[in-house]
Amino acid sequence: MVTVDELVARSREGVHRPGPQETRTAQLAGALLVDIRPAAQRTAEGQIPGALVIERNVLEWRLDPTGSHRIPEATGYDLPVIVLCSAGYASSLAAASLRELGLHRATDLDGGFLAWAEAGLPTEPGPLAG
């Protein structure tokens, strides 16, 4: 048995987690920035222009390069993927899951959307509450 804190720590072992500025540079260079937050959270906090929205419950299906439910951007296992959540905890677990699928360059934004916004990087309103 492990605690969730131990699981998060394990998912981060040996992984470079870029901060907001480095993530922005990677996004502009073609890395996939993937927002796994649910719509309600994106509505409350905002979102990052150009980030792909793939909610956590379907992430692996959409990014598996060999899967029948993949998105067009899931072109191969060498794809640079940076996952983000609100504060950078759920995204660490999600990125670890992607690495288990073979996406060896998958990582997550250190500090999540909140760190991005605090750094003054571009944001936009999230979806309208329904």
TIVO-2410 file (N, C-alpha, C; in nm, 3 decimals):
# residues 130
REC num residu      c1      c2      c3 atome chaine
REC   1      M   0.084  -0.118   0.000     N      A
REC   1      M   0.000   0.000   0.000    CA      A
REC   1      M   0.088   0.125   0.000     C      A
REC   2      V   0.044   0.226  -0.073     N      A
REC   2      V   0.112   0.355  -0.075    CA      A
REC   2      V   0.007   0.464  -0.058     C      A
REC   3      T   0.051   0.578  -0.011     N      A
REC   3      T  -0.039   0.693  -0.003    CA      A
REC   3      T  -0.039   0.765  -0.137     C      A
REC   4      V  -0.136   0.853  -0.158     N      A
REC   4      V  -0.139   0.928  -0.283    CA      A
REC   4      V  -0.017   1.019  -0.295     C      A
REC   5      D   0.031   1.073  -0.183     N      A
REC   5      D   0.151   1.156  -0.187    CA      A
REC   5      D   0.272   1.074  -0.233     C      A
REC   6      E   0.281   0.950  -0.188     N      A
REC   6      E   0.391   0.863  -0.231    CA      A
REC   6      E   0.377   0.829  -0.380     C      A
REC   7      L   0.255   0.810  -0.424     N      A
REC   7      L   0.230   0.780  -0.565    CA      A
REC   7      L   0.270   0.898  -0.653     C      A
REC   8      V   0.235   1.019  -0.611     N      A
REC   8      V   0.274   1.138  -0.687    CA      A
REC   8      V   0.426   1.151  -0.689     C      A
REC   9      A   0.489   1.134  -0.573     N      A
REC   9      A   0.635   1.144  -0.566    CA      A
REC   9      A   0.701   1.041  -0.658     C      A
REC  10      R   0.648   0.919  -0.658     N      A
REC  10      R   0.701   0.814  -0.745    CA      A
REC  10      R   0.686   0.850  -0.893     C      A
REC  11      S   0.573   0.912  -0.927     N      A
REC  11      S   0.548   0.948  -1.067    CA      A
REC  11      S   0.642   1.057  -1.115     C      A
REC  12      R   0.701   1.132  -1.022     N      A
REC  12      R   0.791   1.242  -1.057    CA      A
REC  12      R   0.938   1.204  -1.055     C      A
REC  13      E   0.969   1.084  -1.004     N      A
REC  13      E   1.109   1.043  -0.992    CA      A
REC  13      E   1.178   1.041  -1.127     C      A
REC  14      G   1.289   1.114  -1.137     N      A
REC  14      G   1.371   1.114  -1.258    CA      A
REC  14      G   1.308   1.185  -1.377     C      A
REC  15      V   1.202   1.262  -1.353     N      A
REC  15      V   1.131   1.330  -1.462    CA      A
REC  15      V   1.152   1.480  -1.452     C      A
REC  16      H   1.191   1.540  -1.562     N      A
REC  16      H   1.201   1.686  -1.565    CA      A
REC  16      H   1.061   1.743  -1.583     C      A
REC  17      R   1.019   1.828  -1.490     N      A
REC  17      R   0.888   1.893  -1.497    CA      A
REC  17      R   0.910   2.040  -1.527     C      A
REC  18      P   0.883   2.082  -1.650     N      A
REC  18      P   0.910   2.221  -1.686    CA      A
REC  18      P   0.817   2.318  -1.615     C      A
REC  19      G   0.870   2.436  -1.584     N      A
REC  19      G   0.790   2.543  -1.527    CA      A
REC  19      G   0.714   2.614  -1.637     C      A
REC  20      P   0.640   2.718  -1.602     N      A
REC  20      P   0.557   2.788  -1.700    CA      A
REC  20      P   0.633   2.843  -1.821     C      A
REC  21      Q   0.744   2.912  -1.801     N      A
REC  21      Q   0.817   2.971  -1.914    CA      A
REC  21      Q   0.870   2.864  -2.008     C      A
REC  22      E   0.929   2.761  -1.953     N      A
REC  22      E   0.983   2.652  -2.034    CA      A
REC  22      E   0.871   2.579  -2.108     C      A
REC  23      T   0.757   2.564  -2.043     N      A
REC  23      T   0.642   2.501  -2.107    CA      A
REC  23      T   0.593   2.585  -2.224     C      A
REC  24      R   0.587   2.716  -2.205     N      A
REC  24      R   0.544   2.805  -2.314    CA      A
REC  24      R   0.638   2.792  -2.434     C      A
REC  25      T   0.768   2.791  -2.408     N      A
REC  25      T   0.866   2.775  -2.515    CA      A
REC  25      T   0.846   2.643  -2.587     C      A
REC  26      A   0.824   2.535  -2.511     N      A
REC  26      A   0.801   2.403  -2.571    CA      A
REC  26      A   0.673   2.402  -2.653     C      A
REC  27      Q   0.568   2.466  -2.602     N      A
REC  27      Q   0.441   2.473  -2.675    CA      A
REC  27      Q   0.462   2.543  -2.809     C      A
REC  28      L   0.532   2.654  -2.807     N      A
REC  28      L   0.557   2.729  -2.930    CA      A
REC  28      L   0.644   2.651  -3.028     C      A
REC  29      A   0.725   2.559  -2.976     N      A
REC  29      A   0.812   2.476  -3.060    CA      A
REC  29      A   0.742   2.349  -3.108     C      A
REC  30      G   0.615   2.329  -3.068     N      A
REC  30      G   0.540   2.215  -3.119    CA      A
REC  30      G   0.501   2.107  -3.020     C      A
REC  31      A   0.541   2.121  -2.894     N      A
REC  31      A   0.499   2.022  -2.794    CA      A
REC  31      A   0.348   2.030  -2.775     C      A
REC  32      L   0.287   1.916  -2.750     N      A
REC  32      L   0.144   1.915  -2.720    CA      A
REC  32      L   0.124   1.953  -2.574     C      A
REC  33      L   0.051   2.058  -2.551     N      A
REC  33      L   0.014   2.099  -2.417    CA      A
REC  33      L  -0.127   2.050  -2.396     C      A
REC  34      V  -0.147   1.960  -2.301     N      A
REC  34      V  -0.274   1.892  -2.283    CA      A
REC  34      V  -0.333   1.926  -2.147     C      A
REC  35      D  -0.450   1.989  -2.149     N      A
REC  35      D  -0.523   2.030  -2.028    CA      A
REC  35      D  -0.621   1.919  -1.991     C      A
REC  36      I  -0.600   1.857  -1.875     N      A
REC  36      I  -0.686   1.746  -1.833    CA      A
REC  36      I  -0.794   1.787  -1.733     C      A
REC  37      R  -0.805   1.917  -1.705     N      A
REC  37      R  -0.904   1.962  -1.608    CA      A
REC  37      R  -1.046   1.949  -1.663     C      A
REC  38      P  -1.142   1.918  -1.575     N      A
REC  38      P  -1.281   1.913  -1.620    CA      A
REC  38      P  -1.331   2.053  -1.657     C      A
REC  39      A  -1.439   2.056  -1.735     N      A
REC  39      A  -1.494   2.183  -1.785    CA      A
REC  39      A  -1.524   2.280  -1.672     C      A
REC  40      A  -1.579   2.233  -1.561     N      A
REC  40      A  -1.613   2.324  -1.450    CA      A
REC  40      A  -1.489   2.394  -1.396     C      A
REC  41      Q  -1.379   2.325  -1.390     N      A
REC  41      Q  -1.256   2.385  -1.340    CA      A
REC  41      Q  -1.200   2.485  -1.442     C      A
REC  42      R  -1.207   2.451  -1.571     N      A
REC  42      R  -1.162   2.545  -1.674    CA      A
REC  42      R  -1.251   2.668  -1.678     C      A
REC  43      T  -1.381   2.651  -1.652     N      A
REC  43      T  -1.473   2.765  -1.645    CA      A
REC  43      T  -1.434   2.857  -1.531     C      A
REC  44      A  -1.402   2.801  -1.416     N      A
REC  44      A  -1.368   2.880  -1.297    CA      A
REC  44      A  -1.232   2.947  -1.308     C      A
REC  45      E  -1.134   2.877  -1.366     N      A
REC  45      E  -0.996   2.927  -1.365    CA      A
REC  45      E  -0.951   2.991  -1.496     C      A
REC  46      G  -1.007   2.950  -1.608     N      A
REC  46      G  -0.960   2.991  -1.739    CA      A
REC  46      G  -0.882   2.878  -1.802     C      A
REC  47      Q  -0.829   2.905  -1.921     N      A
REC  47      Q  -0.753   2.802  -1.991    CA      A
REC  47      Q  -0.641   2.866  -2.073     C      A
REC  48      I  -0.555   2.782  -2.128     N      A
REC  48      I  -0.440   2.827  -2.203    CA      A
REC  48      I  -0.471   2.820  -2.353     C      A
REC  49      P  -0.456   2.931  -2.425     N      A
REC  49      P  -0.479   2.928  -2.569    CA      A
REC  49      P  -0.389   2.824  -2.635     C      A
REC  50      G  -0.446   2.744  -2.723     N      A
REC  50      G  -0.371   2.645  -2.797    CA      A
REC  50      G  -0.354   2.512  -2.727     C      A
REC  51      A  -0.391   2.504  -2.599     N      A
REC  51      A  -0.380   2.376  -2.528    CA      A
REC  51      A  -0.493   2.284  -2.575     C      A
REC  52      L  -0.461   2.156  -2.592     N      A
REC  52      L  -0.563   2.057  -2.624    CA      A
REC  52      L  -0.636   2.021  -2.495     C      A
REC  53      V  -0.766   2.020  -2.501     N      A
REC  53      V  -0.845   1.979  -2.385    CA      A
REC  53      V  -0.880   1.832  -2.402     C      A
REC  54      I  -0.824   1.750  -2.314     N      A
REC  54      I  -0.855   1.608  -2.311    CA      A
REC  54      I  -0.876   1.573  -2.165     C      A
REC  55      E  -1.000   1.558  -2.125     N      A
REC  55      E  -1.025   1.533  -1.983    CA      A
REC  55      E  -0.961   1.401  -1.941     C      A
REC  56      R  -0.926   1.396  -1.815     N      A
REC  56      R  -0.845   1.287  -1.760    CA      A
REC  56      R  -0.902   1.148  -1.789     C      A
REC  57      N  -1.033   1.134  -1.788     N      A
REC  57      N  -1.091   1.000  -1.802    CA      A
REC  57      N  -1.072   0.937  -1.940     C      A
REC  58      V  -1.030   1.014  -2.040     N      A
REC  58      V  -1.008   0.957  -2.174    CA      A
REC  58      V  -0.866   0.982  -2.226     C      A
REC  59      L  -0.780   1.032  -2.142     N      A
REC  59      L  -0.646   1.075  -2.185    CA      A
REC  59      L  -0.568   0.966  -2.258     C      A
REC  60      E  -0.556   0.851  -2.197     N      A
REC  60      E  -0.476   0.743  -2.257    CA      A
REC  60      E  -0.535   0.699  -2.391     C      A
REC  61      W  -0.665   0.692  -2.403     N      A
REC  61      W  -0.729   0.652  -2.528    CA      A
REC  61      W  -0.701   0.752  -2.640     C      A
REC  62      R  -0.697   0.880  -2.608     N      A
REC  62      R  -0.677   0.982  -2.710    CA      A
REC  62      R  -0.531   0.996  -2.754     C      A
REC  63      L  -0.438   0.963  -2.664     N      A
REC  63      L  -0.296   0.983  -2.697    CA      A
REC  63      L  -0.219   0.857  -2.731     C      A
REC  64      D  -0.280   0.740  -2.721     N      A
REC  64      D  -0.214   0.616  -2.760    CA      A
REC  64      D  -0.199   0.617  -2.913     C      A
REC  65      P  -0.076   0.624  -2.963     N      A
REC  65      P  -0.056   0.634  -3.108    CA      A
REC  65      P  -0.112   0.516  -3.187     C      A
REC  66      T  -0.133   0.403  -3.123     N      A
REC  66      T  -0.186   0.285  -3.193    CA      A
REC  66      T  -0.333   0.262  -3.163     C      A
REC  67      G  -0.394   0.346  -3.082     N      A
REC  67      G  -0.532   0.325  -3.041    CA      A
REC  67      G  -0.634   0.367  -3.145     C      A
REC  68      S  -0.747   0.302  -3.143     N      A
REC  68      S  -0.853   0.334  -3.239    CA      A
REC  68      S  -0.926   0.464  -3.204     C      A
REC  69      H  -0.907   0.516  -3.084     N      A
REC  69      H  -0.975   0.639  -3.041    CA      A
REC  69      H  -0.879   0.757  -3.027     C      A
REC  70      R  -0.762   0.744  -3.088     N      A
REC  70      R  -0.661   0.849  -3.077    CA      A
REC  70      R  -0.702   0.975  -3.154     C      A
REC  71      I  -0.643   1.087  -3.111     N      A
REC  71      I  -0.663   1.213  -3.181    CA      A
REC  71      I  -0.559   1.222  -3.294     C      A
REC  72      P  -0.581   1.305  -3.394     N      A
REC  72      P  -0.485   1.315  -3.505    CA      A
REC  72      P  -0.345   1.356  -3.460     C      A
REC  73      E  -0.335   1.432  -3.351     N      A
REC  73      E  -0.204   1.478  -3.303    CA      A
REC  73      E  -0.120   1.365  -3.242     C      A
REC  74      A  -0.181   1.251  -3.211     N      A
REC  74      A  -0.110   1.138  -3.150    CA      A
REC  74      A  -0.036   1.061  -3.259     C      A
REC  75      T   0.075   1.118  -3.301     N      A
REC  75      T   0.146   1.068  -3.419    CA      A
REC  75      T   0.255   0.966  -3.391     C      A
REC  76      G   0.294   0.947  -3.267     N      A
REC  76      G   0.400   0.850  -3.238    CA      A
REC  76      G   0.444   0.858  -3.093     C      A
REC  77      Y   0.529   0.766  -3.056     N      A
REC  77      Y   0.574   0.755  -2.917    CA      A
REC  77      Y   0.678   0.859  -2.879     C      A
REC  78      D   0.737   0.926  -2.976     N      A
REC  78      D   0.838   1.027  -2.948    CA      A
REC  78      D   0.777   1.167  -2.930     C      A
REC  79      L   0.647   1.174  -2.931     N      A
REC  79      L   0.574   1.300  -2.922    CA      A
REC  79      L   0.601   1.370  -2.788     C      A
REC  80      P   0.642   1.496  -2.790     N      A
REC  80      P   0.658   1.569  -2.663    CA      A
REC  80      P   0.519   1.613  -2.613     C      A
REC  81      V   0.483   1.566  -2.495     N      A
REC  81      V   0.353   1.596  -2.436    CA      A
REC  81      V   0.376   1.656  -2.298     C      A
REC  82      I   0.312   1.770  -2.273     N      A
REC  82      I   0.316   1.832  -2.140    CA      A
REC  82      I   0.172   1.841  -2.091     C      A
REC  83      V   0.143   1.769  -1.985     N      A
REC  83      V   0.009   1.762  -1.929    CA      A
REC  83      V  -0.004   1.870  -1.821     C      A
REC  84      L  -0.123   1.929  -1.812     N      A
REC  84      L  -0.146   2.025  -1.705    CA      A
REC  84      L  -0.280   2.002  -1.639     C      A
REC  85      C  -0.282   2.029  -1.509     N      A
REC  85      C  -0.404   2.031  -1.431    CA      A
REC  85      C  -0.405   2.166  -1.359     C      A
REC  86      S  -0.475   2.178  -1.252     N      A
REC  86      S  -0.482   2.306  -1.183    CA      A
REC  86      S  -0.351   2.341  -1.112     C      A
REC  87      A  -0.301   2.248  -1.029     N      A
REC  87      A  -0.184   2.279  -0.948    CA      A
REC  87      A  -0.065   2.187  -0.971     C      A
REC  88      G  -0.079   2.086  -1.056     N      A
REC  88      G   0.035   2.003  -1.090    CA      A
REC  88      G   0.047   1.872  -1.015     C      A
REC  89      Y  -0.062   1.821  -0.962     N      A
REC  89      Y  -0.058   1.691  -0.892    CA      A
REC  89      Y  -0.121   1.582  -0.978     C      A
REC  90      A  -0.246   1.601  -1.019     N      A
REC  90      A  -0.312   1.503  -1.105    CA      A
REC  90      A  -0.237   1.489  -1.237     C      A
REC  91      S  -0.178   1.598  -1.284     N      A
REC  91      S  -0.103   1.592  -1.410    CA      A
REC  91      S   0.022   1.506  -1.398     C      A
REC  92      S   0.084   1.501  -1.281     N      A
REC  92      S   0.200   1.414  -1.262    CA      A
REC  92      S   0.160   1.268  -1.277     C      A
REC  93      L   0.046   1.232  -1.218     N      A
REC  93      L  -0.002   1.094  -1.230    CA      A
REC  93      L  -0.040   1.062  -1.375     C      A
REC  94      A  -0.104   1.158  -1.442     N      A
REC  94      A  -0.145   1.137  -1.581    CA      A
REC  94      A  -0.024   1.121  -1.672     C      A
REC  95      A   0.079   1.204  -1.654     N      A
REC  95      A   0.199   1.194  -1.737    CA      A
REC  95      A   0.269   1.060  -1.714     C      A
REC  96      A   0.270   1.012  -1.591     N      A
REC  96      A   0.330   0.881  -1.562    CA      A
REC  96      A   0.256   0.770  -1.636     C      A
REC  97      S   0.125   0.781  -1.642     N      A
REC  97      S   0.045   0.683  -1.715    CA      A
REC  97      S   0.078   0.686  -1.864     C      A
REC  98      L   0.096   0.805  -1.919     N      A
REC  98      L   0.133   0.816  -2.060    CA      A
REC  98      L   0.271   0.756  -2.086     C      A
REC  99      R   0.364   0.776  -1.993     N      A
REC  99      R   0.497   0.715  -2.009    CA      A
REC  99      R   0.485   0.563  -2.007     C      A
REC 100      E   0.395   0.509  -1.927     N      A
REC 100      E   0.374   0.364  -1.925    CA      A
REC 100      E   0.323   0.314  -2.059     C      A
REC 101      L   0.248   0.397  -2.132     N      A
REC 101      L   0.200   0.363  -2.266    CA      A
REC 101      L   0.312   0.368  -2.370     C      A
REC 102      G   0.425   0.425  -2.333     N      A
REC 102      G   0.537   0.436  -2.426    CA      A
REC 102      G   0.567   0.577  -2.472     C      A
REC 103      L   0.486   0.674  -2.429     N      A
REC 103      L   0.512   0.814  -2.464    CA      A
REC 103      L   0.620   0.867  -2.371     C      A
REC 104      H   0.744   0.830  -2.400     N      A
REC 104      H   0.856   0.850  -2.308    CA      A
REC 104      H   0.888   0.997  -2.282     C      A
REC 105      R   0.839   1.088  -2.364     N      A
REC 105      R   0.867   1.230  -2.344    CA      A
REC 105      R   0.754   1.301  -2.268     C      A
REC 106      A   0.655   1.227  -2.222     N      A
REC 106      A   0.544   1.288  -2.149    CA      A
REC 106      A   0.590   1.336  -2.012     C      A
REC 107      T   0.549   1.456  -1.979     N      A
REC 107      T   0.579   1.517  -1.849    CA      A
REC 107      T   0.461   1.607  -1.813     C      A
REC 108      D   0.478   1.687  -1.709     N      A
REC 108      D   0.369   1.777  -1.672    CA      A
REC 108      D   0.423   1.913  -1.628     C      A
REC 109      L   0.336   2.011  -1.638     N      A
REC 109      L   0.368   2.149  -1.603    CA      A
REC 109      L   0.379   2.162  -1.451     C      A
REC 110      D   0.498   2.193  -1.403     N      A
REC 110      D   0.521   2.213  -1.261    CA      A
REC 110      D   0.439   2.332  -1.211     C      A
REC 111      G   0.346   2.307  -1.120     N      A
REC 111      G   0.260   2.412  -1.067    CA      A
REC 111      G   0.129   2.428  -1.140     C      A
REC 112      G   0.114   2.361  -1.254     N      A
REC 112      G  -0.011   2.359  -1.326    CA      A
REC 112      G  -0.057   2.494  -1.381     C      A
REC 113      F  -0.185   2.500  -1.412     N      A
REC 113      F  -0.243   2.621  -1.468    CA      A
REC 113      F  -0.223   2.741  -1.376     C      A
REC 114      L  -0.233   2.719  -1.246     N      A
REC 114      L  -0.220   2.831  -1.152    CA      A
REC 114      L  -0.082   2.895  -1.162     C      A
REC 115      A   0.023   2.815  -1.178     N      A
REC 115      A   0.158   2.870  -1.194    CA      A
REC 115      A   0.171   2.943  -1.327     C      A
REC 116      W   0.112   2.888  -1.431     N      A
REC 116      W   0.113   2.952  -1.564    CA      A
REC 116      W   0.050   3.090  -1.555     C      A
REC 117      A  -0.070   3.098  -1.496     N      A
REC 117      A  -0.141   3.225  -1.485    CA      A
REC 117      A  -0.064   3.323  -1.399     C      A
REC 118      E  -0.007   3.275  -1.289     N      A
REC 118      E   0.071   3.360  -1.200    CA      A
REC 118      E   0.194   3.417  -1.270     C      A
REC 119      A   0.248   3.342  -1.365     N      A
REC 119      A   0.365   3.388  -1.441    CA      A
REC 119      A   0.328   3.493  -1.546     C      A
REC 120      G   0.199   3.520  -1.560     N      A
REC 120      G   0.154   3.621  -1.655    CA      A
REC 120      G   0.151   3.574  -1.799     C      A
REC 121      L   0.153   3.444  -1.820     N      A
REC 121      L   0.147   3.389  -1.955    CA      A
REC 121      L   0.003   3.393  -2.007     C      A
REC 122      P  -0.016   3.381  -2.138     N      A
REC 122      P  -0.150   3.397  -2.197    CA      A
REC 122      P  -0.253   3.298  -2.141     C      A
REC 123      T  -0.368   3.351  -2.107     N      A
REC 123      T  -0.483   3.270  -2.067    CA      A
REC 123      T  -0.606   3.327  -2.138     C      A
REC 124      E  -0.710   3.251  -2.137     N      A
REC 124      E  -0.839   3.295  -2.192    CA      A
REC 124      E  -0.949   3.237  -2.105     C      A
REC 125      P  -1.068   3.294  -2.114     N      A
REC 125      P  -1.178   3.238  -2.036    CA      A
REC 125      P  -1.203   3.093  -2.075     C      A
REC 126      G  -1.246   3.015  -1.977     N      A
REC 126      G  -1.283   2.876  -2.003    CA      A
REC 126      G  -1.421   2.868  -2.065     C      A
REC 127      P  -1.472   2.748  -2.085     N      A
REC 127      P  -1.604   2.733  -2.143    CA      A
REC 127      P  -1.711   2.793  -2.051     C      A
REC 128      L  -1.819   2.835  -2.110     N      A
REC 128      L  -1.929   2.891  -2.032    CA      A
REC 128      L  -1.994   2.781  -1.950     C      A
REC 129      A  -2.032   2.815  -1.827     N      A
REC 129      A  -2.100   2.719  -1.741    CA      A
REC 129      A  -2.232   2.682  -1.805     C      A
REC 130      G  -2.264   2.555  -1.802     N      A
REC 130      G  -2.386   2.509  -1.868    CA      A
REC 130      G  -2.486   2.477  -1.771     C      A
***
